[in-house]
Amino acid sequence: MTDETDMSDVPAPGAADSAPVAAPAPQPRRGTDAPPAADGAPVPLRSEGLSCLFSGRVVVEDATIAFPTNTVTAIIGPSGCGKSTYIRALNRMHEAVPGATTTGRVLLHDHDIYGRRADPVAIRRRIGMVFQRPNPFPTKSVADNVLAGVAFTRTRLSRAERTALVESTLRGAGLWDEVKNRLHSPAGGLSGGQQQRLCIARALAVEPAVLLMDEPCSALDPQSTQRIEDLIHELKQRITVVIVTHNMQQAARVSDFTAFFTIRTEGEPGKVVEAGPTRQIFGAPKDPQTEAYVSGRFG
């Protein structure tokens, strides 16, 4: 990428709520309908013609999607269509893989996160990520896990501020009542669902504008899944959420918008077939491929 962008001009986390930047929804590319901002709402994050490559081989091609503020967007599609690769490219995690590159743009508050002057660490603070399997630091305490991101960014807090941050973040992740008496115990002793919510708390502690979730419930039991879904509904009141899921019922339950990715034949790159309001995607999709997938006829 050649665009030169100073990420210091990007509004700080939370600033979008007090001074929103009304970003126009991108124009559809190659027949792709990008979800528009509802009622003129700002779009904190969007991709424009984003392609993802591994050692020169295109695995995601020309993805244009907008993620309106305070909404949940579900990314759905069959295995191997590039959903996880795409979402990792939204906060520059894709490039952590040797030989991985991108073309196109990802805009955070209208600033290209792949610009030459963009700081990947600052970007990942503002666009948090929760992975498929819970990945807390198992030997660190619950409290230290919450504070890990703050420590990594070298943010200085007093003891009272750290204590308040741990409590407020764990409450925000719906975990406080379950762990308030175990704050100094190793995080590895928590259940799988608790560990996933702890990872969400860790991401929230640095106050991101957007939270990416890559199949966060695939390794969890139904009760833990329900808690995560309830939490997603609460989180969208504060931030924008993007979730990759194979579960059609989950996508219908938790999301406001849905983007459907697929591939025509094995070895070809994944593409966005259709994106729009979830009610439309599941109730009256425009593309026959979308209708076949959401109805269970393929995938």
Residue pairs with C-beta under 8 A, 6 or more apart in sequence:
1 102
1 103
1 105
1 112
1 114
1 115
1 116
2 116
3 105
3 112
3 114
3 115
3 116
4 115
4 116
4 117
5 111
5 112
5 113
5 115
5 116
5 117
5 118
6 111
6 115
6 117
7 108
7 111
7 113
7 115
7 117
7 118
7 119
7 122
7 123
9 111
10 108
10 109
10 111
10 122
10 126
11 19
11 21
11 109
11 209
13 125
13 126
13 206
13 207
13 208
13 209
14 207
14 209
16 42
16 44
16 69
16 109
16 209
20 41
20 42
20 69
21 42
21 109
21 110
22 37
22 40
22 42
23 37
23 42
23 43
23 44
23 46
23 66
23 107
23 109
23 110
24 37
24 43
25 34
25 35
25 36
25 37
25 43
25 46
25 66
26 34
26 46
26 48
26 64
26 66
27 34
27 64
28 34
28 64
29 48
29 49
29 62
29 64
30 62
30 271
32 62
32 63
32 64
32 65
32 271
32 272
32 273
32 274
32 275
33 274
33 275
33 276
33 286
34 46
34 64
34 65
34 66
34 275
35 65
35 66
35 67
35 68
35 73
35 257
35 259
35 275
35 276
35 277
36 66
36 68
37 43
37 66
37 68
37 69
38 68
38 71
38 256
41 68
41 69
41 70
41 71
42 68
42 69
43 66
43 67
43 68
43 69
44 67
44 69
44 108
44 109
44 209
44 210
44 240
45 66
45 67
45 90
45 106
45 107
45 108
45 127
45 209
45 210
45 240
45 242
46 64
46 65
46 66
46 67
46 106
46 107
47 63
47 64
47 65
47 86
47 89
47 90
47 104
47 105
47 106
47 107
48 64
48 104
48 105
48 106
48 107
49 62
49 63
49 64
49 103
49 104
49 105
50 60
50 62
50 63
50 64
50 86
50 89
50 102
50 103
50 104
50 105
50 106
51 58
51 60
51 61
51 62
51 63
51 102
51 103
51 104
51 269
52 58
52 59
52 60
52 82
52 85
52 86
52 89
52 94
52 100
52 101
52 102
53 59
53 100
53 101
53 102
53 103
54 97
54 99
54 100
55 99
56 99
56 101
58 269
59 82
59 85
59 269
59 270
60 82
60 85
60 86
60 89
60 261
60 269
60 270
60 271
61 269
61 270
61 271
62 104
62 271
62 272
63 86
63 104
63 261
63 271
63 272
64 272
65 73
65 259
65 272
65 275
67 73
67 210
67 240
67 242
67 257
68 240
68 256
68 257
69 240
70 236
70 237
70 238
70 239
70 240
71 236
71 240
71 241
71 256
71 257
72 232
72 233
72 236
72 241
72 242
72 243
72 254
72 255
72 256
72 257
73 240
73 241
73 242
73 243
73 255
73 256
73 257
73 258
73 259
74 243
74 244
74 245
74 250
74 251
74 254
74 255
74 257
74 258
74 259
74 278
75 83
75 86
75 87
75 242
75 243
75 244
75 245
75 258
75 259
75 261
76 83
76 244
76 245
76 246
76 248
76 251
76 258
76 259
76 260
76 261
76 293
76 294
77 83
77 260
77 261
77 262
77 270
77 293
77 299
78 262
78 263
78 293
78 298
78 299
79 246
80 263
80 266
80 270
81 261
81 262
81 263
81 270
82 261
82 263
82 269
82 270
83 244
83 261
83 270
84 132
84 214
84 215
84 244
85 94
85 270
86 261
86 270
87 129
87 212
87 214
87 242
87 244
88 94
88 129
88 212
88 214
89 95
89 102
89 106
90 106
90 127
90 210
90 212
90 242
91 113
91 123
91 124
91 127
91 128
91 129
91 210
91 212
92 113
92 114
92 120
92 123
92 124
93 124
93 129
94 100
94 102
95 101
95 102
95 120
102 114
105 112
105 114
106 112
106 113
106 114
107 113
108 123
108 126
108 127
108 209
108 210
109 209
111 118
112 118
113 123
113 127
121 152
121 153
125 149
125 153
125 206
125 208
126 208
126 209
126 210
127 208
127 209
127 210
127 211
127 212
128 203
128 204
128 206
128 208
128 210
128 211
128 212
129 203
129 211
129 212
129 213
129 214
130 196
130 199
130 200
130 203
130 211
130 212
130 213
130 214
130 216
131 199
131 214
131 216
132 214
132 215
132 216
132 218
132 219
133 219
134 192
134 195
134 196
134 198
134 199
134 219
135 199
136 145
136 187
136 188
136 190
136 195
136 198
136 199
136 202
137 144
137 145
137 148
137 187
138 186
138 187
138 188
139 186
139 188
140 148
140 186
140 187
141 183
141 184
141 185
141 186
141 187
142 170
142 179
142 182
142 183
142 184
142 185
142 187
142 190
142 198
143 162
143 166
143 183
143 184
145 187
145 198
145 199
145 201
145 202
146 165
146 166
146 169
146 170
146 198
146 201
146 202
146 205
147 162
147 165
147 166
147 205
148 202
149 202
149 203
149 205
149 206
150 157
150 162
150 165
150 205
150 206
153 206
155 206
157 165
165 205
166 183
167 176
167 180
169 201
169 204
169 205
170 176
170 179
170 180
170 198
170 201
172 201
172 204
172 234
172 235
172 238
173 197
173 198
173 200
173 201
173 204
173 231
174 197
174 227
174 230
174 231
174 234
175 194
175 197
175 198
175 201
178 194
179 190
179 194
179 198
182 189
182 190
187 195
187 198
190 198
191 224
192 219
192 220
192 221
192 224
193 220
193 221
193 223
193 224
193 225
193 227
193 228
194 224
196 216
196 217
196 219
196 220
196 224
196 228
197 227
197 228
197 231
200 211
200 216
200 228
200 231
200 235
203 211
204 211
204 235
208 239
209 239
209 240
210 239
210 240
210 241
210 242
211 235
211 239
211 240
211 241
211 242
212 242
212 243
213 232
213 241
213 242
213 243
213 244
214 243
214 244
215 244
215 245
215 246
216 228
216 243
217 224
217 225
217 228
217 229
217 245
217 247
217 250
218 245
218 246
220 228
225 250
229 250
229 253
229 254
232 241
232 243
232 254
233 254
235 241
236 256
243 251
243 254
243 255
245 251
248 282
248 294
248 296
251 258
251 278
251 282
252 278
252 282
255 278
256 277
256 278
257 275
257 276
257 277
257 278
258 275
258 276
258 277
258 278
258 281
258 282
259 272
259 274
259 275
260 272
260 273
260 274
260 275
260 281
260 285
260 287
260 289
260 290
260 293
260 294
261 270
261 271
261 272
261 273
262 270
262 271
262 273
262 289
262 293
262 299
263 269
263 270
263 271
273 287
273 289
273 290
274 281
274 285
274 286
274 287
274 289
274 290
275 281
276 286
280 286
281 290
281 294
282 294
285 291
285 294
292 298
292 299
293 299
